[in-house]
Amino acid sequence: MLNRRLLFASLSLLLSLASAHAADLKLRILETTDVHMSLLNYDYYRDQATDEYGLAKTITLIKAARAEVANSLLFDNGDLLQGNPLGDLVARVRPLAQGELHPAFKVLNELGVDAANIGNHEFNYGLPFLRQALAGARFPYVNANVRLAGNGQPAFTPSVMLQRQFKDEAGRPQRLKIAVFGLVPPQIMQWDKQHLSGRVQAHDMVETARALVPRLRAAGADLVIAIAHTGIEAQASAPLAENAAVRLAQVPGLDLLLLGHAHAQFPGPEFEGLPGVDAKAGRLHGLPAVMPGRWGDHLGLIDLTLRRSAGRWRVLESQASLRPIYDRQARRALVAADPAPARLIADEHARTLDYVRQQVASTEAPIHSYFAQVADDPSVQLVAQAQLAYMARAVKGTAYEGLPLVSAAAPFKSGGRQGWSHYTDIPAGPLAIKHVADLYVYPNTIKGLKLKGRELREWLEMAAGQFRQIDPAGPAEQALIEPRFPSFNFDTLDGLAYEIDVSQPARYDLEGRLVQPQSHRILGLSYRGAPIDDEAEFLVVTNNYRASGGGHFPGLGPERIVVDAPDENRAALAQYLADTKRVNPSADGNWRIRPVPGVRLQFVSGLGGIAHLAATPAVRLVRELGDGSALYELSGAGPAP
């Protein structure tokens, strides 16, 4: 009888233990990404507070999201250290002193980040600055696909094994080992060639993950998380792809994907209908994933239910979601800013304001970018003219002095995914440093390429992929802009004259593949009134991103660079404005979209463009759309270039 009672008690104990181990565990994963130094909800270009972005507001969401659950982890996905004048101040204008804490880490250290990834823009200021800045982080930074050029060893810590104690649903403590590794687009070797060539090598993100995940599993990881600074593409991505999320999701042994880089919002309607994508639950081929926009405008969440079986924890259920800080439709703030960031970086913020308010010139007319994607535009032309002036001085007395000069520039601030207030809009009057940074937002450096006339034509054909094909026999109103095409890839070539025939299909796709060999959108290409000779040589001034192959433009690459200047495009613009002192911005009309008879070409831009319609006869308002944007259309043919 006693033996039976002991047996019964032992079985009861075993069942109790089994029940305890079988209890589910709920874990909330939080992500920020692409903050781009928007630590405060402050627009340094307009020199005023904003409700539309800023990590200070995201922090309010983070604190609320943490308070709702028993278990949570917070990660940042990079592109943190560059992106606005505050970032430039501590990197270039008043560089960090030895041992000085970067303002980004004054904020993130207090926030209690569990781990972070290195984004592509982290490399913009060079490796020494990056290492100096990261040394101040009180949490691990990871990157697995960048290696030292000399010996192939990891350039950064590839992964970290976080050991955290959580509570399961029965209230019992459970200790989990969570492996986290980071990935960055290998295109950094093109985009920041001057900083990285000969120092590091960047490998394919997917192949890196395939090799690393089994090792992390073998090391006892209960969960494996990839913080991947990459976006989601509809088509299967090729090796060394920039946006490789779909392929990464198919790596065996991976539990979770934290995404970024594309400044997009996942889960969300933009991705509905794509193969293998659950745009409501936030899964790629069944793998939980999230991507929370940019500049702190959203907080990303993945709520997991974990269950222990066969000796390890597995994801039983998942739901990804986004929490915005701003309601674009109602155009109102959803949360207040947390006061801590303003207190922590008060000195750096004040110095940034002093810096951006320094006057360099004045303008007789407003400068804006509301219509820069559809018509020749003064904001883009100012940059192009500054680059021409710089290059003319740089090649004086060299073998390139006699070559005809052409300048490539693109609109950087064009609303859309970045928000309908994301435009250059400078009133007539003083031009300060903040306006220079507004006109040229990236710390790119100037490069000169020696190209032939036929290569310039293909450059423009690739840029013309920004436009959808218009059907002359189709509806009377047709959308002109292809929203997937980044505006910073819509180069115009100042110094040349041409028309763009949007009734023809795009010659190149977004990846620079020749898909319509018989199509030619660029018509009447000429230089100083004479048709371009395909074999004539030109010197084209651009930035390091484009010159090194950024944007997949045909025929471009580092081997074509003949003038490798160290100065920033922004510095050239500031010098040009200071030399000119008083500018009268106006477009010279060197290019235009050829009208399509019987079709009204329509596009969406910011509501602020309405104030400039009187000075822009080529554009007219169709209607306001109620979310800070408006529908416009090209109003007539306008003069041919």
C-alpha positions in Angstrom: 0.0 0.0 0.0 2.8 2.3 0.9 4.6 1.6 -2.4 1.4 2.5 -4.3 1.2 5.8 -2.4 4.8 6.6 -3.1 4.3 5.7 -6.8 1.2 7.8 -6.9 3.0 10.8 -5.3 5.9 10.4 -7.7 3.6 10.3 -10.7 1.8 13.4 -9.4 5.1 15.2 -9.0 6.2 14.2 -12.5 2.9 15.4 -13.9 3.2 18.7 -12.0 6.7 19.2 -13.3 5.6 18.4 -16.8 2.8 20.8 -16.5 5.2 23.5 -15.3 7.5 22.9 -18.2 4.6 22.9 -20.7 3.3 26.3 -19.6 3.5 28.7 -22.5 5.7 31.8 -22.4 4.7 35.1 -24.0 7.4 37.4 -25.2 7.2 40.9 -26.8 9.9 41.9 -29.2 10.2 45.7 -29.8 12.1 47.3 -32.6 13.3 50.8 -33.7 15.1 51.3 -37.0 16.4 54.0 -39.3 16.2 56.7 -36.6 18.8 58.7 -38.6 19.7 60.9 -35.5 16.1 62.0 -35.1 16.5 61.7 -31.4 14.2 64.6 -30.7 10.9 65.4 -32.4 12.7 68.4 -34.0 13.0 69.3 -37.7 16.4 71.0 -38.0 15.7 72.0 -41.6 12.6 73.9 -40.7 14.0 74.8 -37.3 10.9 73.8 -35.4 9.4 71.0 -33.4 7.5 68.3 -35.3 4.8 65.7 -34.3 5.6 63.5 -37.3 8.8 61.8 -36.2 11.4 61.6 -33.4 12.7 58.9 -31.1 11.5 61.0 -28.1 8.0 60.2 -29.1 8.8 56.5 -29.9 10.1 56.2 -26.3 6.7 57.0 -25.0 5.3 54.1 -27.0 8.2 51.8 -25.9 7.4 52.5 -22.2 3.7 51.8 -22.7 4.4 48.6 -24.7 6.8 47.3 -22.0 4.3 48.1 -19.2 1.6 45.9 -20.9 3.5 42.7 -20.7 5.7 40.7 -18.4 8.4 39.9 -20.9 10.0 42.1 -23.5 13.2 42.8 -25.4 14.2 46.0 -27.3 16.4 46.1 -30.4 17.6 48.8 -32.7 18.3 48.1 -36.4 20.8 50.7 -37.4 21.1 53.8 -39.5 21.1 55.6 -36.2 24.2 57.8 -36.4 23.6 59.8 -39.7 20.7 61.6 -41.1 20.4 65.2 -39.9 22.5 68.2 -38.8 22.8 66.8 -35.3 24.6 63.8 -36.7 26.8 66.0 -38.9 27.7 68.2 -35.9 29.3 65.5 -33.8 30.9 63.7 -36.7 32.2 66.6 -38.8 31.6 70.1 -37.5 32.6 69.5 -33.9 33.9 66.0 -33.8 33.5 63.9 -30.7 36.5 64.3 -28.4 38.3 61.1 -27.3 36.1 59.4 -24.8 33.1 61.7 -25.4 29.8 59.9 -25.5 27.8 60.2 -28.7 24.4 61.8 -28.1 22.7 58.8 -29.7 24.0 56.6 -26.9 23.2 59.2 -24.2 19.6 58.4 -25.2 19.7 54.7 -26.1 21.8 53.7 -23.0 19.1 55.2 -20.8 16.4 53.4 -22.8 17.8 49.9 -22.0 18.3 48.5 -25.5 19.2 44.8 -25.5 21.2 44.7 -28.7 21.6 46.7 -31.9 22.6 46.2 -35.5 24.9 48.4 -37.7 23.1 50.0 -40.7 24.7 51.0 -44.0 24.7 54.7 -43.1 26.7 54.0 -40.0 29.7 53.8 -42.4 29.2 57.3 -43.9 31.6 59.0 -41.6 34.3 56.3 -41.8 35.4 53.4 -39.7 37.4 55.3 -37.0 34.4 57.5 -36.2 32.1 54.5 -36.2 34.2 52.5 -33.8 34.7 55.6 -31.6 30.9 56.2 -31.4 30.0 52.5 -30.8 32.4 52.3 -27.9 29.9 54.4 -25.9 27.1 51.9 -26.3 26.3 50.0 -23.1 24.6 47.3 -25.1 26.1 44.9 -27.7 26.3 45.8 -31.4 26.3 43.0 -33.9 27.2 42.5 -37.5 28.0 39.2 -39.1 28.6 39.8 -42.8 31.4 42.5 -42.7 34.9 41.1 -42.4 38.4 42.5 -42.3 40.0 42.6 -45.7 43.4 41.5 -44.4 42.6 38.2 -42.6 38.9 37.6 -43.1 38.1 37.9 -39.4 34.9 39.6 -38.3 35.1 43.4 -38.4 32.5 43.6 -35.6 31.0 41.2 -33.1 29.0 38.8 -35.3 26.4 37.7 -32.7 25.6 37.8 -29.1 23.9 35.2 -26.8 21.5 37.1 -24.5 20.6 35.2 -21.4 17.3 36.5 -20.0 15.0 35.3 -17.3 11.3 35.6 -18.1 8.0 34.5 -16.5 5.8 31.9 -18.2 2.0 32.0 -18.1 2.0 30.0 -14.9 4.2 32.6 -13.2 7.2 30.4 -13.1 10.7 31.7 -14.0 12.2 30.5 -17.3 15.7 31.2 -18.4 16.1 31.6 -22.2 19.2 31.9 -24.3 18.5 34.3 -27.2 21.0 34.5 -30.1 21.0 37.8 -32.0 23.1 38.5 -35.1 23.2 41.5 -37.5 23.3 41.9 -41.2 23.9 44.9 -43.5 23.6 45.3 -47.3 26.9 44.4 -49.0 26.4 47.5 -51.2 28.2 49.4 -48.4 31.3 48.6 -50.4 30.0 50.7 -53.3 28.2 53.4 -51.3 31.2 54.1 -48.9 34.0 52.8 -51.1 36.4 55.6 -50.0 36.0 54.6 -46.3 35.9 50.8 -46.7 37.9 49.7 -49.7 41.0 47.7 -48.7 39.8 47.7 -45.1 36.8 45.4 -45.0 34.8 43.1 -47.2 31.0 42.7 -47.1 29.5 39.3 -47.8 26.0 38.1 -48.9 23.5 38.4 -46.1 21.7 35.1 -46.8 24.8 33.0 -47.1 26.1 34.5 -43.9 22.9 33.6 -42.1 22.9 30.1 -43.5 26.4 29.5 -42.1 25.8 31.2 -38.7 22.4 30.0 -37.6 23.4 26.3 -37.2 26.3 27.4 -35.0 24.1 29.5 -32.8 21.7 26.5 -32.5 24.5 24.2 -31.6 25.6 26.7 -28.9 22.2 26.2 -27.2 20.2 29.1 -28.5 16.5 28.8 -27.6 15.6 31.6 -30.1 17.6 32.9 -33.0 16.9 36.5 -34.1 18.3 38.2 -37.2 18.4 42.0 -37.0 18.7 42.5 -40.7 19.1 46.0 -42.2 17.3 45.0 -45.3 13.9 45.4 -46.9 11.2 43.3 -48.6 11.2 42.9 -52.4 8.5 41.2 -54.4 10.8 39.3 -56.6 13.2 36.7 -55.4 16.4 38.5 -54.6 19.7 37.5 -56.3 23.0 36.9 -54.4 24.4 40.0 -52.8 21.0 41.6 -52.9 20.3 44.8 -51.1 16.8 43.8 -50.0 17.0 40.2 -49.1 14.3 39.7 -46.4 12.3 37.2 -48.4 15.3 34.9 -48.9 16.4 35.4 -45.3 13.1 34.2 -44.0 13.8 30.8 -45.6 17.0 30.2 -43.7 16.4 27.0 -41.6 16.6 27.5 -37.8 15.8 31.2 -37.8 13.0 32.3 -35.5 12.5 36.0 -36.1 13.4 38.8 -38.6 13.8 42.4 -37.6 13.9 44.5 -40.7 14.8 48.1 -41.8 16.6 50.0 -44.4 13.7 50.5 -46.8 11.9 53.0 -44.5 8.7 50.9 -45.1 6.1 49.7 -42.7 5.5 45.9 -42.3 3.1 44.5 -41.6 1.0 46.7 -43.9 -1.1 46.9 -47.0 1.9 47.8 -49.2 3.0 44.2 -49.1 -0.4 42.4 -49.5 -0.5 39.8 -52.2 3.2 39.2 -52.4 4.2 35.5 -52.6 5.0 34.1 -49.2 4.0 37.3 -47.4 1.3 37.5 -44.7 0.9 41.3 -44.6 -1.6 41.2 -41.8 0.1 38.9 -39.2 3.5 40.0 -40.3 5.2 36.8 -41.6 7.5 36.0 -44.4 7.2 32.4 -45.4 5.8 31.8 -42.0 8.6 33.6 -40.1 7.6 36.5 -37.9 8.9 39.8 -39.2 8.5 43.5 -38.6 9.8 46.8 -40.1 8.8 50.1 -38.4 9.3 52.8 -40.9 11.9 55.5 -40.2 12.9 58.4 -37.9 11.0 56.9 -35.0 7.6 57.4 -36.7 6.6 53.9 -35.7 7.4 51.3 -33.0 7.6 47.7 -34.3 6.2 44.9 -32.1 6.2 41.1 -32.5 4.1 39.3 -29.8 5.3 35.7 -29.5 3.8 32.7 -27.7 6.6 30.2 -27.0 6.1 26.6 -26.0 8.8 24.2 -24.9 8.8 20.9 -26.6 11.4 18.3 -27.5 13.9 20.1 -25.3 13.7 23.5 -26.8 11.4 26.5 -27.0 9.5 27.0 -30.2 7.4 29.8 -31.6 3.8 28.6 -31.3 2.0 31.8 -32.3 3.1 35.3 -33.5 1.5 38.6 -34.4 3.5 41.6 -35.6 2.2 45.1 -35.4 3.1 48.7 -35.7 2.3 51.6 -33.4 2.5 55.1 -35.0 3.3 58.3 -33.2 1.3 60.4 -35.7 -2.1 60.0 -37.5 -1.4 61.1 -41.0 -5.1 61.0 -42.0 -6.2 63.2 -39.1 -2.9 65.0 -39.1 -2.5 64.9 -35.3 -0.1 63.7 -32.7 -0.9 60.4 -31.0 1.6 60.6 -28.2 3.6 63.2 -26.3 7.4 63.2 -26.4 9.2 61.7 -23.5 11.2 64.4 -21.8 14.4 62.4 -21.2 16.1 62.8 -24.6 15.7 66.6 -24.6 17.4 66.7 -21.2 20.1 64.2 -22.1 21.3 66.0 -25.2 20.4 69.6 -24.5 23.9 70.8 -25.1 24.3 69.0 -28.5 20.8 70.2 -29.6 21.7 73.8 -28.7 25.0 73.6 -30.6 23.2 72.2 -33.6 20.8 75.1 -33.6 23.7 77.6 -33.4 25.3 75.8 -36.3 22.3 75.5 -38.7 21.3 79.1 -38.1 24.5 80.5 -39.6 23.7 82.5 -42.7 25.6 81.8 -45.9 23.6 83.7 -48.6 20.2 84.9 -49.5 17.6 83.9 -52.1 15.3 86.2 -54.0 12.6 83.6 -54.5 11.3 80.5 -52.6 13.1 77.2 -53.1 11.0 74.0 -52.9 10.9 70.5 -54.1 7.2 69.7 -54.4 7.3 69.3 -58.2 11.0 68.2 -58.6 9.9 64.7 -59.8 7.9 66.0 -62.8 9.6 69.2 -63.9 13.0 70.9 -64.0 13.4 72.2 -60.5 15.4 75.0 -58.9 16.2 73.0 -55.8 17.9 70.3 -57.8 19.5 72.7 -60.3 21.1 74.7 -57.5 22.9 71.5 -56.4 23.9 70.7 -60.0 25.3 74.2 -60.5 27.3 74.0 -57.3 28.8 70.7 -58.5 29.7 72.2 -61.9 31.4 75.1 -60.2 33.4 72.8 -58.0 34.5 70.5 -60.8 35.5 73.3 -63.1 37.9 74.5 -60.4 39.1 71.0 -59.6 40.1 70.0 -63.2 41.7 73.4 -64.1 45.1 72.7 -65.5 44.5 68.9 -65.9 43.9 66.6 -68.8 40.1 66.8 -68.1 39.8 70.6 -68.3 38.7 70.5 -71.9 36.0 67.9 -71.5 32.4 69.2 -71.7 31.0 69.2 -68.1 27.7 67.7 -67.1 26.2 67.6 -63.5 24.0 64.9 -62.1 21.6 65.7 -59.3 18.3 64.3 -57.9 15.5 65.3 -55.6 16.1 64.0 -52.1 13.0 65.2 -50.3 9.9 64.2 -52.1 7.3 63.1 -49.6 5.7 59.7 -50.1 6.9 57.1 -47.7 8.9 59.8 -45.8 5.7 61.7 -45.1 3.9 64.5 -46.9 5.8 67.2 -45.1 9.2 65.8 -46.3 10.0 68.4 -48.9 12.4 71.3 -49.2 10.4 74.5 -48.7 12.7 77.5 -48.1 11.1 81.0 -48.2 12.7 83.9 -49.9 15.3 85.6 -47.7 18.3 84.4 -45.7 19.9 81.1 -46.6 21.5 79.4 -43.6 23.4 76.2 -43.1 20.1 74.4 -42.3 18.9 75.2 -45.8 22.1 73.8 -47.3 21.5 70.6 -45.4 17.9 70.7 -46.5 18.9 70.9 -50.1 21.5 68.1 -49.8 20.7 65.8 -46.9 23.5 63.2 -47.3 27.2 63.5 -46.4 28.2 62.3 -49.9 31.5 63.3 -51.5 32.1 64.6 -55.0 33.3 62.4 -57.8 33.9 62.9 -61.5 33.2 60.2 -64.2 34.6 60.1 -67.7 31.7 58.8 -69.9 30.7 58.7 -73.5 27.5 60.2 -75.0 25.8 56.8 -75.3 26.5 56.1 -71.6 24.9 59.4 -70.6 21.8 58.3 -72.6 21.6 55.1 -70.7 22.0 56.9 -67.4 19.0 59.0 -68.2 17.0 55.9 -69.4 17.6 54.3 -66.0 16.5 57.5 -64.2 13.4 57.7 -66.5 12.2 54.5 -64.8 10.7 56.8 -62.2 7.7 57.1 -64.5 4.9 54.7 -65.2 4.2 53.8 -68.8 1.3 56.0 -70.0 -1.2 54.5 -72.5 -2.3 57.1 -75.1 -5.4 55.1 -75.8 -6.1 54.5 -72.1 -8.0 56.5 -69.4 -8.0 60.3 -69.6 -6.3 60.5 -66.2 -3.3 58.4 -65.5 -0.8 58.2 -62.6 2.6 59.4 -63.7 5.0 58.4 -60.8 6.1 54.8 -60.0 6.0 54.9 -56.2 8.5 52.1 -55.8 11.2 54.1 -57.6 13.3 56.1 -55.1 13.3 59.8 -55.9 17.1 60.0 -55.1 17.6 57.8 -58.2 15.8 60.3 -60.4 18.9 61.9 -61.7 18.7 64.8 -64.1 21.8 65.8 -66.1 22.3 69.5 -66.1 24.2 70.7 -69.1 22.2 68.4 -71.5 18.7 69.0 -73.0 16.2 66.3 -73.5 12.6 65.1 -73.4 11.2 62.0 -71.7 8.6 60.0 -73.6 6.5 58.2 -70.9 4.3 56.5 -73.5 7.2 54.1 -74.0 8.0 51.3 -71.5 10.9 51.8 -69.1 14.1 50.5 -70.7 15.5 49.3 -67.3 13.8 47.8 -64.3 14.5 49.0 -60.7 17.5 46.7 -60.4 19.1 48.2 -63.6 18.3 45.2 -65.8 17.7 45.9 -69.4 14.1 44.7 -69.9 12.9 46.6 -72.9 15.9 46.8 -75.4 13.8 48.4 -78.1 12.4 51.1 -75.9 13.9 54.6 -75.7 12.3 57.2 -73.5 15.0 59.8 -73.8 14.5 61.9 -77.0 16.3 64.9 -78.5 19.4 64.5 -76.3 21.7 67.4 -77.0 24.6 69.4 -75.6 24.7 73.2 -76.3 22.1 72.8 -79.1 23.8 70.0 -81.0 22.8 66.3 -80.8 24.9 64.1 -78.6 27.6 62.1 -80.4 27.5 58.6 -78.9 31.3 58.5 -78.9 31.9 62.0 -77.5 33.5 62.1 -74.1 32.1 64.0 -71.2 33.1 64.6 -67.6 30.1 64.0 -65.3 30.1 65.3 -61.7 28.1 63.3 -59.2 28.3 61.9 -55.7 30.2 58.9 -54.4 27.0 56.8 -54.1 26.1 57.1 -57.7 29.7 57.0 -59.0 30.4 53.8 -57.1 27.3 52.0 -58.6 24.6 52.9 -56.2 21.1 52.7 -57.7 22.1 50.0 -60.3 22.7 52.5 -63.1 24.2 50.9 -66.2 27.8 51.5 -66.9 28.6 53.2 -63.7 31.1 52.0 -61.1 34.3 52.9 -59.2 36.4 52.0 -62.2 34.9 55.0 -64.1 36.0 57.6 -61.5 38.7 60.0 -62.8 38.3 62.8 -60.3 38.1 61.3 -56.7 37.5 64.5 -54.7 37.5 64.4 -50.9 35.0 67.3 -50.4 31.3 66.8 -49.7 28.6 67.8 -52.2 27.1 69.8 -49.3 30.3 71.7 -48.8 30.4 72.5 -52.5 26.9 73.8 -52.3 27.6 76.0 -49.3 30.7 77.4 -51.0 28.7 78.1 -54.2 26.0 79.9 -52.2 28.6 81.9 -50.2 30.4 82.9 -53.5 27.1 83.9 -55.2 25.8 85.7 -52.0 22.4 86.4 -53.5 20.7 83.7 -55.6 17.7 84.0 -57.9 16.7 80.3 -58.1 15.1 79.4 -61.4 15.1 76.2 -63.5 16.5 76.5 -67.0 14.0 74.0 -68.4 16.7 71.7 -69.9 14.4 68.7 -69.7 10.7 68.0 -69.7 8.1 65.2 -69.9 6.7 65.0 -73.4 2.9 65.5 -73.2 0.7 62.5 -74.1 -2.2 63.9 -76.2 -5.6 63.2 -74.6 -4.1 62.1 -71.2 -3.8 64.1 -68.0 -0.6 63.1 -66.2 -1.3 63.1 -62.5 0.9 62.8 -59.4 0.7 63.1 -55.7 2.8 65.6 -53.7 2.6 67.6 -50.5 -0.1 70.0 -49.7 2.5 72.7 -49.3 2.9 72.7 -53.1 -0.4 74.6 -53.5 1.3 77.8 -52.3 3.7 77.6 -55.2 1.3 76.9 -58.0 1.2 80.5 -59.1 4.9 80.4 -59.9 4.6 76.9 -61.5 2.4 77.2 -64.6 3.3 73.7 -65.7 1.4 72.2 -62.7 -2.2 72.6 -61.5 -4.2 71.3 -58.5 -6.7 68.5 -59.0 -7.8 68.1 -55.3 -6.6 67.8 -51.8 -6.5 64.3 -50.4 -7.0 65.0 -46.7 -3.8 63.4 -45.4 -1.4 66.3 -46.0 -1.0 65.5 -49.7 -2.8 66.7 -52.8 -3.3 65.4 -56.3 -1.8 67.5 -59.1 -1.4 67.2 -62.8 0.8 68.6 -65.5 -1.2 71.4 -67.0 0.4 71.7 -70.4 3.2 70.9 -72.8 5.4 73.8 -71.8 8.4 74.8 -73.9 10.6 72.0 -75.3 14.2 72.0 -74.0 
